[in-house]
């Protein structure tokens, strides 16, 4: 058994799925999470090879002591205050967690001699897509505190790599969905309402195109990026490589779960009245395919079917 891998935010949606995959292949895992949003039972079934540390990434001293005490040599950083709307409501807290917290991860890693840090970033850094599919060289144009903080976190990672030789790899993903998705957003809302026979109305978004990534594909790409030796590049898009509107997603869900109507209003998503989200699209995943061997397995329709089946099983529907 190798040395433990520390996952910040390891009790959250992305972190727990990564942790489970690492454990299934035999890696011991230290989950570092303050449990503000994560669940202590994630991931279940692997308690013998998992240690849960109730810790905050804003506490540099405790973080460093944990890394040393647990003999950690590699770190996956998923902890963050996520999403457009919450970051608009709490810009100061967003900056503190996502920028200062990331900086603490990097500094602790530098001091402790960590061999690899993988930072999970977002396609939000691109803002309004200027071309499509958006590759890793697409200009940054962040539109909300979450995206701004991710740009800053990536910048610090590049700084630590250039100046201190810290082995940092960044992945940018896009609207990951699947079993365990905690936030009440599509496709979770479409599917859960549909299974309960409840119609769903989305006031806007019929023209909003998103590259939705099934969780198993995200985990596949994340582990490939985490394991790659001496990569030519340090940043990789991990997504499905295709984009769909929410109107198209609604039609797919209704084909899988016939019954209650799902209606999506016109235009882009409005996070607040009069405040639209950035228009996005597909991400270019050629770099991850050629350098990592990444190959997404699920288009949106197949991913939605798997998600529906997982919810049916979980809720005995």
N, C-alpha and C positions, 0 to 999 in steps of 0.2 A: 504494500500500500504506500502510495506517494505522500508527499507533504500536502497539508490541507490548502485548499483554494478558498480565499475569503471573498464572499459576495456581499457587497453593500446593497441594502434593500432586498436582501435574499428572501424575505418573507412576503414580498410584493409579487405582482403579476409576472413580470418578465423574470425577476430574480429567482422566484420559486421554480419556474419551468426550467431555467438554466441549471439551478441546483439539482433538480431531479434528474436531468440528463447527465450531469457530471457523476452523480451518485450511481446511476445505472451502469455507467462504464467503469466504475470502481474508484473514482476519486473521492477522498474525504473532503468534506465541505464545512467551512465555518460561515454561518449566516450572521451578518452584522446588520442589525436593524433596530430602530427605536420603537417599532411597532405602532407608529402613529397612524399608518394606513395598512401595513402588512399584517398578516395573520400568523400567529405562532405555530399553527398546525401545518403551514406550508413550508417545505414539502412533507407530506405525511408518508409514513412507511419506511423511512430511512433513518430513524433516530439513532441507530447504532453507529452510523458514520457521519452524523451531522451534529454540530454544536451550534446552538443558538446563543448569540451574545447580544443582550439588550444594550446597544450602544448607539451613539449619535455621531454622525460624520463631522459635526461641528465641534466635537471634543477631540482635538488633535492628540492630547496626551493619552487619553484612554484608548483611542484608536491605535496609536503606536504601541502602547503596552500590550494590546490584544494581538497585534501582528507578531510581536516578538514572543509573547507567551505561547501562542498557538503554532509557532514555527512556520508561519505563512511565507510562501515564496512567490505566489501569483495572486492577482486581485482582479475581480470583475466588478466594475462600478456601475450599478443600476439605480442607486438611490437618488431621488430627485423629487422636487415639487413639480408635478407634470401638468400639461395641458394649457391651452390658450386662456380660457376664462378664469380659472383659479389664479393664474399668474397675474392677470390684469387686476384682480381683486386684491392680491397680496404681492405687489412688486418688490417690496423690501425683503420680505421673507423669502421670495423666490430667489432673489440675488444672493441672499445669505446662504441658503441651502445649496443652490446649484453652482454658485461660483466659489464661495468660501469653502463649502463642503468638498467640492472637487479639488480645490487647491490643497486642502488637508490630506486628501487621499494621495496626491502626488508628492507632497512633502514627506509624509510618513513613509511612503514607498522609497523615496530617495534615501532617507535616513536608515531605513531597515534593509536596504539592498534588495528590494523586490525585483524579481526577474522579468515580470511582464505585468503591465496594467492594461486592461481593456476597458475603455470608456464607452458607454452606450449613449449616443447622441441621437439627433432627430433630423428628419427632412425639413422641420420647421426653420432650420437655419437658412434655407434658401429663400424663404418668404414667397412672394408671388413668382411662380416659375417664369423665367424669361425665355426658356426653350424646353423642349421635351423630346425624349426623356432626359431628365436632369442628371448629369453626371457629377462626380465628386468635385469637379472644378467649376461647377456652377457658382456664380457670385453669391455671396451672403447678402441677404436683405431681410433681416429679422423684423417682425412686425409687433411682437409682444414680449413682455419680460421673460417668459419661458424660453423663447427662441434666442433672445439676446443673451441670456445666461448660458445657453448651450454653446453659442459662438465663443463666449469668453472662456468657458471650460475647455473647449477644444484648443483655443489659443494657448492656454496655460499648459496643456498636455504637450503641444508642439514645443513650447519653450523648455519644458523639463527634458524632452527628448534631445533637443539641440544642445543645450548648455550643460546638462548633467548626464547625458547618455542613458536616461531612463527609457526602458523599452515600452513605449506607449503605442497602442493601436486603438483606433476609433471606428465604431460602426454607426452608421446613420440608418435608422429604420423609419417605417411609416405606418401608422395606424394599425398596430398589431391587434389581432382579435383571436378569440378562441376560448376554450374552457378556462374559467377563473377570471375572465375579464371583469374588473370590479366596477368600472364606470358605466353609468347609465347613458350610453350613446350607441348609435347603430354600429354593428348589427345586433348587439345585445338586446336593445329595446325592441327592435323589430321581431326578433325571434321569441323572446320571452312573452311579449304581448300576444303574438300569433299562437303560441302553444296554449295560452290561457283563453283564447277566443276573444281577445280585446283588440279593437281597431287602434291603429297608430297614426297620429297626424304630426308631421314634421313641417313647421311653418315655412321653411326655406331649405334650399340645398339641391334642387333638381338639376342644377347645372354645375354643381360643385364636384370636381373630379379628384379622387383620392386613390393612391396606390395602397390597397389594403393587403396586409401580410398575415397569413395564418401562423399561429404561434409555433407550430412544428417547423415551419420553414425559417422563422426567425431564429429558433434555437440551433438549427443546423448551421446557419450562416454565422451565428455568434461563436459557436465552438470552433468552426473552421478558422475564423479570424483570431480567436484566442490561442489556437495551437500553432498557427503558421510560423515557420522559422525564417528569420531574416527577410521579411517581406519587402518587395520593391517599393510598395506604397504603404502608407500608414493609415489611410482612411478608406472605408469601403461602404458603399450602399448595400443594405441588406433588405430586400423587399421582394414583391412578386414580379416587379418589372412591368406591370400593367395597371391601368387606372380605369375606374368606373365612377359614374355619378351615383348619388344616393338614390336617384330614381331607378337606375338600373339595378342597384342592390335590392331595392324594395321589390321589384319584379321577380328577382331570383328567389327571395325569401317566400314570396307568395306562391311561387311554383313548388317550392319544397314543402310549405305549410299552407295548403289551400284553405281559404276561409276569410277571416277578418281582413278588411281593407287596410292597406298601408298607403297613405297619401303623403306626397312630398311637395311643398310649395316651391315657387319659382326662385331662380337666382342662386347666389352663393349662400352658404351658411351664415346666418347672423348670430354671433355669440351674444350680442346685446342689440337692442333696437338701434338700427342705423349703423352698426359696427359689423362689417363683414370680415370673415376670415380670408386669408390669402388664397387665390386660385392656384391649385397645385396640378398634379398630373402624375405620370409614371416616372419612376426613378430608373436610371441606367444602371444595370447590375453587371455589365460586361467585365468590369475590373474584378469583382468578386468571383465571377464565373471562371475567368482565365487564371487568376492568381491563387484562388482558394479552392477551386473546384466546386463552388456553390451552385446548386441547381434547385430552385424552388419546385416543390412537388404538387402544390395545390393552386389552381386558379381560384378565382373568387367563388364560383358556384360550388366547386368541390369542397372548398374550405368551409363554406356555409353549411353544406350538408353534414360535414363532420361535427361542426359546432352544434347544429340542431340535435344530432344524435347524442352528443355528450350531455346536453341539457335535459333531453328526454330521459336519459339514464339516471342522471343526478336527481331529477325531480320525480322519477317513476311515472312519466307521462306516456 
